[in-house]
Structure formats: structure tokens, C-alpha cells
């Protein structure tokens, strides 16, 4: 891991980051929570040091360069995966 990383080891980072198989988004127009799941095999990960990078995701709320920064970059290969059907859950209106 890079010396500036909050993780001491790759195993520590893997335990927190890699094992997630769900992604979430919210559509305020339809009041739906979108849930995308994947099935995948084990990740063959290497930590790499980027030469240049742009983090557009960190430039828009709720993130900014003042409250989010790049910790590390994982490069993985030969990982079998399959996207599962998108699920939508509508929020109930507050009464």
C-alpha cells in the first residue's frame, strides 16, 4: 500500500473495499433507490501508483478536494463477473 494510505496492508483494504457486491443510486424524480448487484469470482489485485489522474467524482457534491482524496489504486485482472438484474425500490412518501 502507498505510505499515505489509511490501510496498513492490502488484506486490510480488501476486507473493507473489495468484498462489496452492491451498488446503490437514488433517483429523486421517481423516488426510487436503484440497487445493482454482481456475482463475481475472486479479485486478483495489485496496488499500482498512478502517474497522472483526474478524480471527477471527487469534484462534485457531496465530495470535494477538501474532504476526499485518492487513497490507493487497485488494478485487477481475470475476474469473472456477471451483472444481476437492476432492482428498484420506491420510497414511501412521508405522512
Beta strands, then each sheet from edge to edge (+ up, - down):
strand 1: 22-27
strand 2: 32-40
strand 3: 44-48
strand 4: 73-77
strand 5: 81-83
strand 6: 87-90
sheet 1: 1+ 2- 5+
sheet 2: 1+ 2- 6+
sheet 3: 3+ 4-
end
